Amino acid sequence: MGIGTGIALLVIGAILSFGISDRIEGIDLTVIGYICMGAGVLALILAVALNSQRTNTTHRQVVEHREEPPLPPTV
């Protein structure tokens, strides 16, 4: 779920809650719209939190350096 999914859920929920005045027997479209809007807000919060956490990561490269012991003097 990304930012686009959260925005899409918000738009669909707002349309269901405020834009549709038809009634379907046994289904309350207003409540379904509010549920979709809540899920959209939650998806947006999670997407922003995960994206900010992703940008705060650092990568460290370990380079191992070995020095050879000096050679004994030759006579």
GIVEN-V912556 format. One record per helix or strand of 3 or more residues. SS is the DSSP state (@ for helix, = for strand). FROM is the first residue (numbers start at 1). LEN is the number of residues. If there is no record, write none. Layout:
((SS	FROM	LEN) (SS	FROM	LEN))
This chain:
((@	3	17) (@	29	27))
